Amino acid sequence: MKDNTKILTLIIPVYNSEKYITKCIESIVYASSKIEIILIDDGSTDGSGQICDTYSSKFANVKTIHAKNGGVSRARNLGLKSATGKYVWFIDSDDVVLNGVLSKIVNTIVDNDFDIFIFGYVKKENFEGVKGSKNIKIQKLNKEDAIYSLLDPSFATFPWNKIFRRELIVKNNISFPVEMVMCEDMEFCYKAFDKAKRILLTDNKLYGYRENFSGASHNKNISRYKDAAVANFDLCTYIEKNYPKYFSLIVDNTVSAILSYMYYYGDSDDRYNAFNDFITVNIKKCQSLSIKKRIEAKLFLKNRILFDNIANIKRMIKKV
């Protein structure tokens, strides 16, 4: 009897990605019969939805979900609800899985039992002819080293260079926060890592990441400042409580994110008091803040009236 069980579900949110989505799908669709691919058309207004439908009509293991535009977090959560694979992998629609590695990833999943598998990536504009690593050399991480990988730029808190056991995510009610326009990855990943017991890592490059200058990190919406502050604060306080030896690796970024938040939100926001206390307590622990951020921090701590006046001006300019 033929085994139709899918070992891996690839979840791909798609929003106005017609320039890249074909290359993304082509990099995965032929690799293995043991995978399913879920394309979530997040209210695209270009030809992305039609491209997704073409592939789902042609391949039995490809499914397209059309939804009203709700953002990448909502799209990923929708994909997760529809996934049937033992493991899930969240892929971005403008990226690719490097040539020749997906079948090796499937074999790695078959041969190993894990909760999270972390791997390296290549950052380029064009992945034509770029091949992934021939062999995948795996190491088992203890929880402390796994948490460190979230702070290592080579791996970081991206969801697309990690494969998660679906049961781990579902059983612990972990999801991408739909209220955030950026840094939702950070919230999702540290919560998953906290619950994981068996984590594998390879330095091998398996994924092709294409920086998207129209993405959330380049969005001019001021909510991105709060999202960055919240995500860094949550991760930083989690690390301070559970893995204090790594606190120094994230406190600078957290203070920097909170200072930016202070300019655009001020004391009218519900997170203000907690963020205010964090900066007051931890500013002296920062070692690598830029000169600009050091000046902002000094103003915030020593001359709040001037800081607030500058912040008010920035908020007024932002509204214009």
C-alpha positions in Angstrom: 0.0 0.0 0.0 1.3 3.4 -0.9 2.0 5.7 2.1 0.5 9.1 1.5 1.4 10.5 4.9 3.0 13.9 4.6 6.0 14.4 6.8 6.5 18.1 6.2 4.1 21.0 5.4 5.5 24.1 3.8 3.4 27.1 4.6 3.8 30.1 2.3 1.9 33.4 2.8 1.6 35.2 -0.6 0.8 38.9 -1.0 1.5 40.6 -4.3 4.4 38.3 -5.0 3.9 37.6 -8.7 7.5 38.6 -9.4 9.0 35.9 -7.2 6.3 33.3 -6.2 6.9 31.1 -9.3 10.6 30.7 -8.4 9.7 30.0 -4.8 7.2 27.2 -5.7 9.5 25.8 -8.4 12.2 25.4 -5.8 10.1 23.0 -3.7 7.3 21.4 -5.7 9.2 18.6 -7.4 11.4 17.6 -4.5 9.4 14.9 -2.6 6.1 13.3 -2.5 6.3 13.4 1.3 5.6 17.1 1.5 2.5 19.2 1.2 2.6 22.9 0.2 0.0 25.4 1.5 -0.2 28.7 -0.3 -2.1 31.4 1.5 -3.1 34.1 -0.9 -3.4 37.0 1.5 -5.7 39.2 -0.6 -3.3 39.8 -3.4 -4.2 42.4 -6.0 -1.8 41.3 -8.6 -1.5 37.9 -10.4 -0.2 36.0 -7.3 -3.5 34.3 -6.6 -3.8 33.0 -10.1 -0.3 31.6 -10.1 -1.1 29.8 -6.8 -4.2 28.3 -8.3 -2.3 27.1 -11.4 0.1 25.1 -9.2 -2.6 23.7 -6.9 -4.6 22.5 -9.9 -1.5 20.8 -11.4 -0.1 19.2 -8.2 -2.1 17.1 -5.8 0.1 18.1 -2.8 -0.3 21.8 -3.4 -3.3 23.6 -1.8 -4.2 27.3 -2.2 -6.2 29.2 0.4 -7.6 32.6 -0.6 -8.2 35.0 2.2 -8.9 38.7 2.8 -5.7 40.6 3.4 -4.9 40.3 7.1 -1.1 40.3 7.2 1.6 37.6 7.3 0.9 36.5 10.8 -2.8 35.7 10.1 -1.8 34.0 6.9 0.8 31.8 8.6 -1.8 30.9 11.4 -4.3 30.0 8.7 -1.7 27.7 7.0 -0.9 26.1 10.3 -4.6 25.2 10.9 -4.7 23.5 7.6 -1.4 21.7 7.9 -1.3 17.9 8.2 2.4 17.2 8.1 4.3 16.0 11.1 6.5 19.1 10.8 5.9 22.6 9.5 8.1 25.1 7.7 7.2 28.7 7.2 8.6 30.0 3.9 8.5 33.5 2.5 7.1 33.9 -1.0 10.0 35.9 -2.4 12.6 33.4 -1.1 13.7 29.9 -2.3 14.8 26.6 -0.9 18.3 26.2 -2.3 18.7 23.8 -5.2 19.1 20.1 -4.3 18.5 20.4 -0.5 14.8 19.7 0.1 15.0 16.0 -0.5 18.0 16.0 2.0 15.9 17.9 4.5 13.1 15.3 4.2 15.7 12.5 4.8 17.0 14.4 7.8 13.4 14.5 9.2 12.9 10.8 8.6 16.2 9.9 10.2 15.9 12.2 13.2 13.4 12.9 16.0 13.4 16.6 16.9 11.2 19.5 17.9 13.1 22.2 16.0 15.6 22.0 13.3 17.7 25.2 12.6 19.8 25.8 9.5 21.9 28.4 7.7 20.8 30.6 4.8 22.3 32.5 1.9 21.3 36.2 1.3 21.4 37.2 -2.3 19.4 39.1 -4.9 19.5 36.2 -7.5 19.6 32.5 -6.6 20.0 31.2 -10.2 22.6 28.5 -10.1 23.1 28.7 -6.3 23.2 25.2 -4.8 22.7 24.2 -1.2 25.2 22.2 0.8 25.8 18.7 -0.4 25.7 17.1 3.0 23.8 18.2 6.1 26.0 17.9 9.2 23.8 18.0 12.3 24.6 18.8 15.9 22.3 18.4 18.9 21.9 21.6 21.0 21.1 21.8 24.6 18.5 24.4 25.5 21.0 27.1 26.5 22.9 26.8 23.1 19.6 26.8 21.3 18.5 30.0 22.9 21.9 31.5 22.0 21.2 30.7 18.4 18.3 33.1 18.5 20.8 35.9 19.3 23.3 34.8 16.7 22.8 36.8 13.4 23.7 33.6 11.4 20.4 32.1 12.6 18.4 34.7 14.6 14.7 34.6 15.2 13.6 34.0 11.6 10.9 31.3 11.2 12.0 30.5 7.6 15.3 28.9 8.6 13.7 26.6 11.1 11.4 23.6 10.9 9.0 23.0 13.8 7.3 19.9 15.0 3.6 20.7 14.4 2.4 19.1 17.6 4.8 21.3 19.6 3.2 24.4 18.1 -0.4 23.3 18.3 -0.2 21.6 21.8 1.2 24.7 23.3 -1.1 27.2 21.6 1.8 29.0 19.9 0.8 31.3 17.1 2.0 34.4 15.3 0.6 37.6 16.9 -1.8 39.1 14.4 -1.7 42.5 16.0 2.0 43.0 15.0 3.2 44.3 11.7 6.8 43.3 12.3 8.9 41.3 14.8 6.2 38.7 15.1 8.9 36.2 14.2 10.7 37.0 17.5 7.6 36.4 19.6 6.8 33.1 17.9 10.3 31.7 17.9 11.3 32.2 21.5 8.0 30.8 22.7 8.5 27.7 20.6 12.1 27.3 21.7 11.0 27.6 25.3 8.7 24.5 24.9 11.1 22.5 22.7 13.1 19.6 24.2 15.1 18.3 21.3 16.7 20.9 19.0 19.0 20.2 16.0 21.2 22.7 14.1 23.3 22.7 11.0 25.7 25.4 9.8 24.9 24.3 6.2 23.2 26.8 4.0 19.8 25.4 2.9 17.6 28.5 2.4 17.8 31.5 0.0 16.7 34.7 1.6 15.9 37.7 -0.6 15.6 41.0 1.3 12.3 42.7 0.6 12.5 46.5 0.8 8.8 46.8 0.6 8.3 44.5 3.6 7.2 45.3 7.1 10.6 46.4 8.4 10.5 49.2 5.8 6.9 50.1 6.6 6.4 53.7 7.6 3.5 52.8 9.9 4.5 53.9 13.4 3.1 50.7 14.9 6.4 49.1 13.8 8.2 51.0 16.6 5.9 49.5 19.2 6.2 46.0 17.7 10.0 46.2 17.7 10.0 47.4 21.3 7.5 44.8 22.5 9.2 41.9 20.8 12.7 42.9 22.0 11.4 43.6 25.5 9.6 40.2 25.7 12.6 38.3 24.5 15.0 40.3 26.6 13.1 39.8 29.8 12.7 36.1 29.1 16.4 35.7 28.6 17.2 37.8 31.7 15.0 35.5 33.8 16.0 32.1 32.3 19.4 32.6 30.6 21.0 35.7 32.2 24.5 34.9 30.8 23.1 36.1 27.4 21.4 39.2 28.6 24.2 41.5 27.5 23.7 40.2 23.9 20.2 41.7 23.6 20.0 44.6 26.1 21.4 47.1 23.7 18.9 46.3 20.9 16.1 46.4 23.4 17.0 49.8 24.8 17.4 51.1 21.3 14.0 49.8 20.2 12.3 51.2 23.3 13.8 54.7 22.8 12.4 54.7 19.3 9.1 53.7 20.7 9.2 56.4 23.3 9.4 59.1 20.6 6.3 57.9 18.8 4.1 56.7 21.6 4.9 58.4 24.8 3.2 57.9 28.2 -0.2 57.5 26.7 0.5 53.9 25.8 -0.1 50.8 28.0 3.5 49.6 27.8 5.1 52.9 28.7 5.7 52.2 32.4 7.3 48.9 31.9 9.5 50.2 29.2 10.4 53.3 31.2 11.5 51.1 34.1 13.6 48.9 31.8 15.6 51.8 30.4 16.1 53.3 33.8 17.5 50.1 35.3 19.5 48.8 32.3 20.9 51.7 30.4 24.3 51.5 32.2 24.6 47.9 31.0 24.6 48.9 27.4 28.0 48.8 25.7 27.5 49.4 22.0 24.7 51.9 21.6 25.3 54.4 18.8 26.2 58.0 19.7 22.7 59.0 18.6 21.1 56.5 20.9 23.4 57.4 23.8 22.3 61.0 23.5 18.7 60.0 23.3 19.1 57.8 26.4 20.8 60.6 28.3 18.0 63.0 27.4 15.4 60.5 28.4 17.0 59.9 31.9 18.3 63.4 32.6 16.0 65.9 30.9 12.6 64.3 30.3 10.9 67.6 29.4 13.3 68.1 26.5 13.0 64.5 25.4 9.2 64.7 25.4 9.2 68.0 23.5 11.4 66.5 20.8 9.1 63.4 20.8 6.0 65.6 20.4 7.6 67.3 17.4 8.5 63.9 15.8 4.9 62.7 16.3 3.5 65.8 14.7 5.8 65.5 11.7 4.9 61.9 11.4 1.2 62.8 11.1 1.8 65.3 8.4 
